[in-house]
Amino acid sequence: MSELARRPLFYGWVVLAVGFVVIGVAVGILLSLGVFLKPIQAAMQWSRAEISGVALFTWCSMGVGSFLWGMLYDRAGSRVVVGGGAVLLGLGLVASSQVTALWQLYAALGGLVGLAIGAFTAPLTSAATAWFSTNRGLAVALIAAGTGIGTFILAPLSRLLITAYDWRTAMLALAALVWLTMLTLVWLLRDPPEASRAPGRSGAGLLEPDLSLAEIGRTPQFWVLAATHFVCCVAHSGPIFHMVAHASDQGVGQIAAATVFGVSGLMSMVGRLIAGTAADRIGAKPTLVAMLALQAPAILLYALAHDLAVFYAISVIFGVAYGGVMPLYALLAREFFGQRAMGGAYGAIYMLQAIAMGLGAFAGGWFHDLLGDYAWFFSAAAAVGVTAVLLALALRAPVRQVQPA
């Protein structure tokens, strides 16, 4: 038997695989909610701004959940957090399928679903950074890549279910999918041995940071990183949430419009893998600046799109860009602050970006109701994207302690 065959499987790869599927289902459902926008509007006679307000509340709840679940992860581990989030997410989708008033949609979809989805990305990304000391960029990119596959599958699937049945039945089907996949896979999750979570070397003579959550909150690096993530997500969340509605407004068929969104999700997976690999080679900051510089013009191009072929082309570029930036913030947080309070620290950063995602989605609906189309909105979002580039350029790593000889 060869040496490779005798070598035991590194369990971090199992954790990555579970995280890939769980994040794919959870965030794929979240990002596919844009597919429900026009069907809910047609059935319930609510305005796009009112429904987009639900998206804002969902993202805000997710942000608060990310911080709370992240702190719980630091204490109780990934299995407790993911299991609790899975139960709550399924209940939120079931409740959303039964609403008859707008406030009920805010409570079920905005409150329960948003809070539940916060249990997955920040804690599972923190788990990935704990399991891997080398190729950490690739590990975080792989676990985040589930978002792309999830969106690519669930956006068209949601549209097919809505077409074949209705939006309420589609919500129930998504709830069944959540419980079937997540409550099965959660038992495979493990946290790394405590020794691997302790601070270690990072380069010759340098010690990795080992900051508490309170210490992290007092560093300027935390706030610059959080502000960059916030502005970045304000820029790209509106195009993500309103892409299907915008393509449909331009005469693209409903299924084709959902497929355009699915393509952007699939390419976001490619972007994550490219960015994660590049971060391991050239560093997370220069990779982040490059991806943000690609994202801003890609957003602007949506204002010029009118036919299906152009929408597909732009979705490829935009998907690579917005997908590529997402794993880099976790890598920078781990690099700047260490693993001890990674769940809480990245959860706090993720809380601010989730609020930003909600603001961008709401702004798209508000602009559309005010002006009748999305052209000015995409132009404004592109300008916000340029601001994110400037903030990323200002990122500086904290000074690390030098190990005495």
C-alpha positions as CSV (number, residue, x, y, z in Angstrom):
1,M,0.0,0.0,0.0
2,S,1.4,3.4,-0.9
3,E,2.2,6.1,1.6
4,L,-0.6,8.3,0.2
5,A,-3.1,5.5,0.6
6,R,-2.1,5.0,4.3
7,R,-2.3,8.7,5.1
8,P,-5.5,9.5,7.1
9,L,-7.9,11.9,5.7
10,F,-7.4,15.5,7.0
11,Y,-10.8,16.2,8.6
12,G,-10.7,19.8,7.6
13,W,-11.7,18.8,4.0
14,V,-14.8,17.2,5.4
15,V,-15.7,20.4,7.2
16,L,-15.1,22.3,4.0
17,A,-17.4,20.0,2.1
18,V,-20.2,20.4,4.6
19,G,-19.7,24.1,4.7
20,F,-19.8,24.3,0.9
21,V,-23.2,22.6,0.8
22,V,-24.7,24.3,3.8
23,I,-23.7,27.8,2.7
24,G,-24.7,27.0,-0.8
25,V,-28.3,26.1,0.3
26,A,-28.6,29.0,2.8
27,V,-27.1,31.9,0.8
28,G,-28.5,30.4,-2.4
29,I,-32.0,30.8,-0.9
30,L,-31.3,34.2,0.4
31,L,-30.0,35.5,-3.0
32,S,-32.7,33.8,-4.9
33,L,-35.4,35.8,-3.0
34,G,-35.1,38.3,-5.9
35,V,-36.9,35.7,-8.1
36,F,-39.9,36.0,-5.7
37,L,-40.1,39.8,-6.1
38,K,-42.4,40.1,-9.1
39,P,-44.6,37.0,-8.2
40,I,-45.2,38.3,-4.7
41,Q,-45.9,41.8,-6.1
42,A,-48.4,40.4,-8.6
43,A,-50.2,38.2,-6.0
44,M,-50.3,40.6,-3.1
45,Q,-50.3,44.0,-4.8
46,W,-47.5,45.4,-2.7
47,S,-45.0,47.8,-4.3
48,R,-41.5,46.9,-5.1
49,A,-40.2,49.4,-2.5
50,E,-42.4,47.6,0.1
51,I,-41.1,44.2,-0.8
52,S,-37.5,45.5,-1.1
53,G,-38.0,46.8,2.4
54,V,-38.5,43.1,3.5
55,A,-35.1,42.4,1.8
56,L,-33.6,45.2,3.8
57,F,-35.0,43.8,7.1
58,T,-33.9,40.3,6.1
59,W,-30.3,41.4,5.6
60,C,-30.3,43.5,8.8
61,S,-31.6,40.4,10.8
62,M,-29.0,38.3,9.1
63,G,-26.3,40.8,10.2
64,V,-27.4,40.8,13.8
65,G,-27.6,37.0,13.6
66,S,-24.1,36.7,12.2
67,F,-22.7,38.6,15.1
68,L,-24.7,36.6,17.7
69,W,-24.1,33.2,16.1
70,G,-20.4,34.1,15.6
71,M,-20.0,34.7,19.3
72,L,-21.8,31.5,20.1
73,Y,-19.4,29.7,17.7
74,D,-16.4,30.9,19.7
75,R,-18.0,29.2,22.8
76,A,-20.0,26.3,21.6
77,G,-18.6,25.3,18.2
78,S,-19.9,24.9,14.7
79,R,-22.3,22.0,15.2
80,V,-24.5,23.8,17.7
81,V,-24.6,26.9,15.6
82,V,-25.4,25.3,12.3
83,G,-28.0,22.9,13.7
84,G,-29.9,25.7,15.4
85,G,-29.7,27.9,12.3
86,A,-31.1,25.1,10.1
87,V,-34.1,24.5,12.3
88,L,-34.9,28.2,12.4
89,L,-34.4,28.7,8.7
90,G,-36.9,26.0,7.8
91,L,-39.4,27.4,10.2
92,G,-39.0,30.9,8.7
93,L,-39.6,29.7,5.2
94,V,-42.7,27.7,6.2
95,A,-44.0,30.8,8.0
96,S,-43.2,33.0,5.0
97,S,-45.3,30.7,2.7
98,Q,-48.4,31.4,4.8
99,V,-48.4,35.2,5.1
100,T,-51.4,37.3,4.2
101,A,-50.2,40.7,5.3
102,L,-47.0,42.7,4.7
103,W,-46.1,42.9,8.3
104,Q,-46.2,39.1,8.5
105,L,-43.7,38.9,5.6
106,Y,-41.5,41.2,7.5
107,A,-41.7,39.1,10.6
108,A,-41.3,35.7,8.9
109,L,-38.9,36.4,6.0
110,G,-37.3,39.5,7.3
111,G,-37.0,38.3,10.9
112,L,-36.8,34.5,11.2
113,V,-35.1,33.7,7.8
114,G,-32.7,36.6,8.2
115,L,-31.7,35.7,11.7
116,A,-31.3,32.0,10.8
117,I,-29.1,32.6,7.7
118,G,-26.6,34.5,10.0
119,A,-25.8,31.1,11.5
120,F,-23.9,29.8,8.5
121,T,-21.4,32.1,6.6
122,A,-19.5,33.8,9.4
123,P,-19.3,30.7,11.7
124,L,-18.4,28.2,9.0
125,T,-15.8,30.6,7.4
126,S,-14.3,31.0,10.9
127,A,-14.2,27.2,11.1
128,A,-12.3,27.0,7.8
129,T,-9.7,29.5,8.9
130,A,-9.2,27.4,12.1
131,W,-8.7,24.1,10.3
132,F,-6.2,25.4,7.7
133,S,-2.9,27.2,8.3
134,T,-1.5,26.8,4.8
135,N,-3.6,27.4,1.7
136,R,-6.0,29.3,3.9
137,G,-7.1,31.5,1.0
138,L,-8.1,28.5,-1.1
139,A,-9.9,26.9,1.9
140,V,-12.0,30.0,2.6
141,A,-12.7,30.4,-1.2
142,L,-13.9,26.8,-1.4
143,I,-16.3,27.1,1.4
144,A,-17.6,30.4,0.1
145,A,-17.9,28.9,-3.4
146,G,-21.0,27.1,-2.3
147,T,-22.8,30.4,-2.6
148,G,-22.2,30.4,-6.4
149,I,-23.4,26.8,-6.9
150,G,-26.4,27.4,-4.6
151,T,-27.5,30.5,-6.5
152,F,-27.0,28.8,-9.9
153,I,-29.2,25.9,-8.9
154,L,-31.8,27.5,-6.6
155,A,-32.6,30.6,-8.6
156,P,-33.9,28.7,-11.7
157,L,-35.3,26.0,-9.5
158,S,-37.3,28.6,-7.5
159,R,-38.6,30.1,-10.8
160,L,-39.6,26.6,-12.1
161,L,-41.5,25.9,-8.8
162,I,-43.3,29.3,-8.9
163,T,-44.3,28.7,-12.6
164,A,-45.5,25.1,-12.0
165,Y,-47.3,25.8,-8.7
166,D,-47.0,29.3,-7.0
167,W,-44.6,31.2,-4.8
168,R,-46.1,29.8,-1.6
169,T,-45.4,26.2,-2.6
170,A,-41.9,27.2,-3.7
171,M,-41.2,28.5,-0.2
172,L,-42.4,25.2,1.3
173,A,-40.2,23.2,-1.1
174,L,-37.2,25.3,0.0
175,A,-37.9,24.7,3.6
176,A,-38.0,20.9,3.0
177,L,-34.6,21.2,1.2
178,V,-33.1,23.0,4.1
179,W,-34.2,20.5,6.7
180,L,-33.2,17.5,4.5
181,T,-29.7,18.7,3.7
182,M,-28.6,20.7,6.7
183,L,-29.9,18.5,9.5
184,T,-28.3,15.5,7.9
185,L,-24.9,17.1,7.3
186,V,-24.6,18.9,10.6
187,W,-23.5,15.7,12.3
188,L,-20.3,15.6,10.2
189,L,-19.1,19.0,11.6
190,R,-16.2,19.0,14.0
191,D,-14.1,21.7,15.4
192,P,-10.3,21.5,15.2
193,P,-8.2,20.5,18.2
194,E,-7.5,23.4,20.6
195,A,-3.8,23.2,19.7
196,S,-4.5,24.2,16.1
197,R,-6.6,27.2,17.3
198,A,-3.7,28.6,19.3
199,P,-1.6,31.5,18.0
200,G,1.3,30.4,15.9
201,R,4.1,31.7,13.7
202,S,3.4,33.8,10.7
203,G,6.7,34.2,8.9
204,A,10.2,34.3,10.3
205,G,10.2,35.6,13.8
206,L,6.6,36.9,13.8
207,L,3.8,35.7,15.9
208,E,0.2,35.6,14.7
209,P,-2.1,38.1,16.4
210,D,-4.2,36.7,19.4
211,L,-6.6,39.5,20.2
212,S,-9.8,39.4,22.2
213,L,-13.1,40.7,20.7
214,A,-12.8,43.9,22.8
215,E,-9.2,44.5,21.6
216,I,-10.2,44.0,18.0
217,G,-13.0,46.5,18.3
218,R,-10.4,49.2,19.4
219,T,-8.2,48.8,16.4
220,P,-8.5,51.1,13.4
221,Q,-8.0,48.1,11.1
222,F,-11.3,46.6,12.2
223,W,-13.3,49.7,11.3
224,V,-11.5,50.3,7.9
225,L,-12.1,46.7,7.0
226,A,-15.7,46.8,8.1
227,A,-16.3,50.1,6.2
228,T,-14.8,48.6,3.0
229,H,-17.0,45.5,3.3
230,F,-20.0,47.7,4.0
231,V,-19.5,50.0,1.0
232,C,-18.7,47.1,-1.3
233,C,-21.9,45.3,-0.4
234,V,-24.1,48.5,-0.8
235,A,-22.7,48.6,-4.3
236,H,-23.3,45.1,-5.5
237,S,-26.4,44.0,-3.5
238,G,-28.9,46.1,-5.5
239,P,-27.8,44.5,-8.9
240,I,-27.9,41.1,-7.3
241,F,-31.4,41.5,-5.8
242,H,-32.9,43.4,-8.8
243,M,-31.1,41.6,-11.7
244,V,-34.0,39.3,-12.5
245,A,-36.6,42.1,-12.3
246,H,-34.5,44.4,-14.4
247,A,-33.9,41.8,-17.1
248,S,-37.6,41.0,-17.1
249,D,-38.4,44.7,-17.5
250,Q,-36.2,44.8,-20.5
251,G,-38.2,42.0,-22.2
252,V,-36.2,39.0,-21.2
253,G,-38.4,35.9,-20.3
254,Q,-38.9,35.0,-16.7
255,I,-37.0,31.7,-16.9
256,A,-34.2,33.2,-18.9
257,A,-34.0,36.2,-16.5
258,A,-33.6,33.7,-13.6
259,T,-30.9,31.9,-15.5
260,V,-29.0,35.1,-16.0
261,F,-29.0,35.5,-12.3
262,G,-27.9,31.8,-12.0
263,V,-25.0,32.5,-14.3
264,S,-23.8,35.3,-12.2
265,G,-24.0,33.1,-9.1
266,L,-22.0,30.3,-10.9
267,M,-19.3,32.8,-12.0
268,S,-19.2,34.1,-8.4
269,M,-17.9,30.7,-7.5
270,V,-15.2,31.0,-10.1
271,G,-14.4,34.4,-8.8
272,R,-14.0,33.1,-5.2
273,L,-11.6,30.4,-6.3
274,I,-9.5,32.8,-8.4
275,A,-9.4,35.3,-5.5
276,G,-8.6,32.7,-2.9
277,T,-5.7,31.3,-4.9
278,A,-4.4,34.7,-5.7
279,A,-4.6,35.8,-2.0
280,D,-2.3,32.8,-1.1
281,R,0.2,33.9,-3.7
282,I,0.2,37.7,-3.7
283,G,-1.8,38.6,-0.6
284,A,-5.4,39.3,0.3
285,K,-5.2,43.1,0.1
286,P,-3.9,43.5,-3.5
287,T,-6.4,40.8,-4.6
288,L,-9.2,42.7,-2.9
289,V,-8.3,46.0,-4.6
290,A,-8.2,44.3,-8.0
291,M,-11.6,42.6,-7.6
292,L,-13.2,45.8,-6.4
293,A,-11.8,47.6,-9.3
294,L,-13.4,45.1,-11.6
295,Q,-16.8,45.2,-9.8
296,A,-17.5,48.9,-10.2
297,P,-17.6,49.1,-14.0
298,A,-19.4,45.7,-14.2
299,I,-22.3,47.2,-12.2
300,L,-22.4,50.2,-14.5
301,L,-22.8,48.0,-17.5
302,Y,-26.2,46.8,-16.3
303,A,-27.6,50.2,-17.0
304,L,-26.7,49.7,-20.7
305,A,-28.1,46.1,-21.0
306,H,-31.2,45.5,-23.1
307,D,-31.0,42.0,-24.5
308,L,-30.4,38.5,-23.2
309,A,-26.9,38.0,-24.7
310,V,-25.6,41.2,-23.2
311,F,-27.1,40.3,-19.8
312,Y,-25.3,36.9,-19.9
313,A,-22.0,38.6,-20.8
314,I,-22.3,41.2,-18.0
315,S,-23.3,38.5,-15.5
316,V,-20.1,36.6,-16.2
317,I,-17.9,39.7,-15.4
318,F,-20.1,40.8,-12.4
319,G,-20.2,37.3,-11.0
320,V,-16.5,36.9,-11.0
321,A,-16.0,40.4,-9.4
322,Y,-18.6,40.2,-6.6
323,G,-17.8,36.6,-5.8
324,G,-14.1,37.3,-5.7
325,V,-14.3,40.0,-3.1
326,M,-16.3,38.0,-0.6
327,P,-13.8,35.5,0.9
328,L,-11.1,38.2,1.1
329,Y,-12.6,40.0,4.1
330,A,-12.5,36.8,6.2
331,L,-8.9,36.3,5.2
332,L,-7.9,39.8,6.2
333,A,-9.8,39.5,9.5
334,R,-7.9,36.3,10.3
335,E,-4.6,37.9,9.2
336,F,-5.1,41.0,11.2
337,F,-6.7,39.7,14.4
338,G,-6.0,36.0,14.8
339,Q,-8.3,33.0,15.6
340,R,-9.2,33.5,19.2
341,A,-12.2,35.8,18.6
342,M,-12.5,35.1,14.8
343,G,-16.2,34.1,15.1
344,G,-17.2,37.3,16.9
345,A,-14.9,39.6,14.9
346,Y,-15.9,38.3,11.5
347,G,-19.5,38.1,12.6
348,A,-19.4,41.8,13.5
349,I,-17.9,42.7,10.1
350,Y,-20.5,40.4,8.5
351,M,-23.2,42.1,10.4
352,L,-22.3,45.5,8.9
353,Q,-22.1,44.0,5.4
354,A,-25.4,42.3,5.8
355,I,-27.1,45.7,6.7
356,A,-25.3,47.1,3.6
357,M,-26.8,44.3,1.4
358,G,-30.2,45.2,2.7
359,L,-29.7,48.9,2.0
360,G,-28.6,48.3,-1.5
361,A,-31.6,46.0,-2.2
362,F,-34.0,48.6,-0.8
363,A,-32.4,51.4,-2.7
364,G,-33.0,49.5,-6.0
365,G,-36.7,49.3,-5.3
366,W,-36.9,52.9,-4.2
367,F,-35.1,54.2,-7.3
368,H,-37.3,52.0,-9.5
369,D,-40.6,53.3,-8.0
370,L,-39.4,56.9,-8.1
371,L,-37.9,56.9,-11.6
372,G,-39.6,54.0,-13.4
373,D,-36.5,52.1,-14.2
374,Y,-33.1,51.0,-12.8
375,A,-30.7,53.1,-15.0
376,W,-29.8,55.8,-12.4
377,F,-29.7,53.2,-9.7
378,F,-27.0,51.1,-11.4
379,S,-25.0,54.3,-12.1
380,A,-25.2,55.3,-8.4
381,A,-24.2,51.8,-7.3
382,A,-21.1,51.9,-9.6
383,A,-20.0,55.2,-8.0
384,V,-20.4,53.6,-4.5
385,G,-18.2,50.7,-5.8
386,V,-15.4,53.2,-6.6
387,T,-15.5,54.3,-3.0
388,A,-15.0,50.7,-1.9
389,V,-11.8,50.6,-4.0
390,L,-10.4,53.8,-2.3
391,L,-11.2,52.3,1.2
392,A,-9.5,49.1,0.4
393,L,-6.3,51.0,-0.6
394,A,-6.2,52.4,2.9
395,L,-6.1,49.0,4.6
396,R,-2.9,48.5,6.7
397,A,-2.0,45.4,8.7
398,P,-1.4,45.9,12.5
399,V,2.2,45.8,13.7
400,R,2.8,42.2,15.0
401,Q,5.0,41.2,17.9
402,V,8.5,39.9,17.2
403,Q,9.5,36.7,18.8
404,P,12.7,37.3,20.9
405,A,15.8,35.3,19.9
